[in-house]
Amino acid sequence: MSVMGSDVAPDAAQRRREQRGWCWYDWANSVFPTSVSTVFLSLYLTAVATSAARADTERNGVDPCPGGNALVDCDISFLGLSFPAGSLWGYLLSVSTVVQVVVLPITGAIADRSNSKRLMLAVLAFGGAAATALLALVGGQNWQLGVVLFILGNICFGASVVVYYSFLPEIATADERDMVSTKGWAFGYLGAGVALALHLVIYLFHDSIGMDSDAAVRLIFLSSGLWWAAFTLLPLAALRRHRAPEAAARPTATLTDGFKQLGSTLREAKHFPLTLAFLGAYWVFTDGISTVVQVAPQYGNLELKLPQDALIVTVLIVQFIAFVGGMLHGLLAKRIGAKKTILISLTIWLGVVVAAYFVEAGQEAQFYGLAAGIGLVLGGTNALSRSLFSQMVPPGREAEYFSLYEVGERSTSWLGPLVFAGVGQATGSFRLAIVSLVLFFAVGLLLVALVPVRRAIEAVGNPAPKVL
């Protein structure tokens, strides 16, 4: 049985073993974007940079923070550029995104032509885990080490995800793919929630174990790296090689071939306009999704005046509800198809964003309800988009196209925050800023509705699932 040019195991038991193992990588890597990037590293690295700025200005005999705000007025320097310590994290996210835009397409091209995608996954996952664990060495004033390690970890995270996604057509038939993808995504949110809960225990009760807060955060970084590495062993043990790679006879030319294949992918993609149409729709609505997730804590803190502990509880609610939501999306897609389920999910997103406008200041329960709504559709929307897109790519080119999938997402991820910030600045209201994001979901919903997915799947030579 051949699906998308991959040798899918005809033995259902073998497929299930690989599928279960595959899902564990969602569990393993989810600790990086959640505990490390979202919750702990941004504030910790900013504090370390601020400490370095204070030390530098005090040595020069000047007031370290002339305006009274360490996060705005204390400048740091990197590669000849000076900027406030409080701006470090935003610039770091931008730089790491640009680096991924360059690296990920090459990763995809190499993966489809390498001797072993499983080995490639191992190298990238363990590399990212090591960079994450080494963040435990960041302290005092050495914020530069944190910058380098985060960029390395983020590159490995993004590249490993490209390789990981490309396994999906090899381990699941067309009719199995939606359920496998949603299970993996749901499992990832569950893993992220469990890890974050454990890390919050470490952070909130650090005094009880004889640690200061900085030591507790460094322990969280170390444990995050170990978590990522340890759980990666499970998918590596379950996955197998499904086909002989094109470049097996020329292993030394893999990198060169990767660049050549990238150019070929970009040229040939225009021959599949329906695939590109769905990809464009995904880039629009996923920008809205990522923006809502990124600005929700700011909205809760600055507009709704909620305390820090309420925002932490909100993050946990989103993670655990997203597990349930992901599973529900998989079950619904099995009955009515992935496209219809995505359309329903985007409609709910529209309702969630509109509801955010009406949440009253200081009302934690209302904000928790909003978080539950986000969690319900967060995992499932992306998971079904991943599985549906996997049906629309040419056989044998999975990693290349998934690199474009990831790169496009990162390349457009600046637009949503720009709209949010611009509307907020122009109107002086975060409520109007948050509701302005309905544009991304409305446009995304319309574009997905217009894509004839069965024709798109058949156009690349793949068998369409029974239910679409």
Summary of the structure (lengths in Angstrom):
residues: 468
radius of gyration: 22.4
end to end distance: 20.7
largest distance: 74.0
contacts: 1715
relative contact order: 0.15
helix: 79%
strand: 3%
